[in-house]
């Protein structure tokens, strides 16, 4: 829509280019569109060099129910744009969008690989092979050697147990027992095909790793090195985070703005003086998934700030809320590191103890010991 003039356009490239000509011909310099699935992407890719484009959340620009048509939606968007009432969604530049495609597709492939491993486990259980009860990773070096031997079907359980790595020496007796089952030709065929799938997926994932490393800029690689110092982060997690938020933190005014955009903080939902649901928004599921996985790893790093935070919140709020809180903290740290280009410094496991009143903390410890049946007398150490 331009002024009071209406025109319809198709979705082919020639039609979208004609749309650009029509808009510029009417003197338009800015265009707004709703973020409906992936259908906005072709329009953005073809017209971003010709017009200032705004992508808006469809939830934020709803019309009065019962009066919705495509033409009225266009007119409503144009009116909101003219009045400056539209809030643009964050759309990264093309190189970052391409990096996002790569990291997201790799994540999908990793999910496919995990599902194939589950199918392998199902086939083994069907044959009463209890490999997973002894080996932590059934597709690791030892597990893969045993799986290959099961497919060939030419060795006994005792011989297969000898294929394990020397670090699993103590598990050999249990392994011999676990590998006794009824492996038929059907099971060997199914298992062989699943192993072929695993190999194909490993090859694809490796090709994506190489491509991601190839397309990343020196600035992005340096940012990943900084993020890799954060507990729970590794190179792949850093690549996912950079692909989603980029290296320029000026687009997010504060770490809290970034956390809100990523859906890593509870929203405000208050009515009549009462707080309603505090459940975090869905927002960016790719970034949230990477951060929650990193949070699990960070919470297990001993004598660290994040492990202390997770342990402290788990007792009061539960393990899932504690994990989201740690993920939120990781994102805040990432924002600060990328903004200041500084290395990570851990606050330590005693950080929360230093925040509390020493006298009150001592009283709480005394009460806990008294509940356990101890008589405690506190004596202050000499200065």
Protein Blocks (a to p, Z undefined) as FASTA:
>chain_A
ZZjbccdddfbfklmmmmmmmmmmnopabdcdddehjllmmmmmmmmmmpccddddfklm
cccehiacfklmmmmmmmmmmnopaccdddddfklmmmmmmmmmmmmmmmmmmmmmmmmm
mmmmmnopakkmmmmblmbmklmmmmmmmmnopacfklmmmmpcfklmmmmmmmmmmmgc
cddfklmmmmmmmmmmmmmmmmmmmmmmmmmmmmpcfklmmmmmmmmmpghiafklmmmm
mmmnojblklpmblklmmmmnopaccdddeehiacdfbdcfklmklmmmmmmmmmmmmmm
ghifklmmmmmmmmmnojklmmmmmmmmmmmmmmmmmmnopacddebjklmmmmpcfklm
mmmmmmmmmmnopacddddddZZ
